[in-house]
C-alpha cells in the first residue's frame, strides 16, 4: 500500500517526518540546529543562475515598461499627424487669402472710401482684422504642431534606442543564465547519479529535462506533464505553478511534485494550509500557504536555496534523516512517473 504520509519508519507507529510536530525534518528545528543551511553551501553555479535570471527578469520588465511608453507616444504622434494634415490645408488657404488681400491693396483707406457710413467701416475693418488674426492663429498652431511632432519624434527615437539596448542586455542576460543553468544542472545530475550508485539498491535519476527549448516551451511541456501526474488528486491543475517556478529557480520540475506524493499522497493527507510537502515552520508547527500554487512556488524556491538542482541521497538524508532510503526511493520513483 502506498505510504503517502511522508517519511515514516516502517516498524514504528510514530510518524517521523510529516506528522509529528517538531520532527518534520524538512526545515525543522532539529535539522536547522544540527546543520544550518548557509549561503556557502549553495553552489557558485546556482547563485549565478539566480543572479542572471534576476537580471533577465529586471531587463525584460524595463523593456516592457519602455515599450508601453513608446506605444503611448505612437498614439500621440498619430493624432498629431492627423491634425497636421488638416492644418496644412487650412493654413495654405489662409496664406493665400492674406496674400490676395495684400496684393489687391485692401487697406484702411480702401475700407473708408468704400464704406457707406462709419458703422459699416468699423464692421468691415473688424471683419477683415478677425480674418487676419484667425489666419495668423492657424499658421501659429501649425508651427506649434510641427514643433511638437518633431520633439516627440526625437524623444521616441531616443527611447527606441534605449529599448533596443536594454533588449540586447536582456538577451545577453538570458543567454548567460541558460548557459549557467545548463552547466549547473548537468553537474548536479551527474553528482546525483554518482552518489546514488554508492547506495545499494538506490535508483538513479536521469538527466532528461531539456532546458534548451526556452522558457515558454519548457513551461508548457512541464505544465502538461505535471498536470497529468496530479490528475484526480487534490492538487490537480497546479502544473503551471510548478513548471514556472522550476524554470525561474533552475530546479528539476519533477522534484517538488514528487515530494508531495511522498509526504502527503499528493495533498490528500496534510496538516492544513495547503502544505503537501511536510514542511515545518521551525517552531514546532507547519508552514501554511494561501493555495496549492503558492505552496508550490515557495517550495521550489526553497529546494533551490537549500538543496540544489535535483534529488540526491544526501538531500534525502537532509529532508528526512530517519528514513531517508525509503524517502529517496519513493520520491525518485514518482519523479520518473512525471
Protein Blocks (a to p, Z undefined) as FASTA:
>chain_A
ZZfkgpaafkbcbdfklmmghiamghpaklmmmmccdfklpcfklmmmmmmmmmmmmmmm
mmmmmmmmmmmmmmmmmmmmmmmmmmmmmmmmmmmmmmmmmmnopafklmmmmpmblklm
mmmmmmmmmmmmmmmmmmmmmmmmmmmmmmmmmmmmmmmmmmmmmmmmmmmmmmmmmmmm
mmmmmmmmmmmmmmmmmpghiacddffbcfknojklmmmmmmmmmmmmmgoiakgoilmm
mmmmmmmnopafklmmmmmmmmnogoiacgbjhianopaehnopacddfbfklmmmmmmm
mmmmmnombdcfklmmmmmmmlmmmmmmmmmmmmmmZZ
